[in-house]
Amino acid sequence: MVAIVSQMTKEELKEMIEAIIENKFIEILGDPDEGLPLRKSAQERLRRQKKAVEEGERGEPFENVAQRLGLE
């Protein structure tokens, strides 16, 4: 998707700039949580979410999201 800045809303431009800045900070500084242990409760929650997605109870296929957002 090619976006022309002059066609973007203020909110879209703001979100794009925020995402670029966040990505650059992560690239320069790294992930501050990298290497830290994950609590058991968080591990269990992630396992339940993964299972729910696999069983179709949660989530939406990427293709559907891309189409809905006009990214295809």
Secondary structure, 3 states (H helix, E strand, C coil): CCCCHHHCCHHHHHHHHHHHHHHHHHHHHCCCCCCCCCCHHHHHHHHHHHHHHHCCCCCCCHHHHHHHCCCC
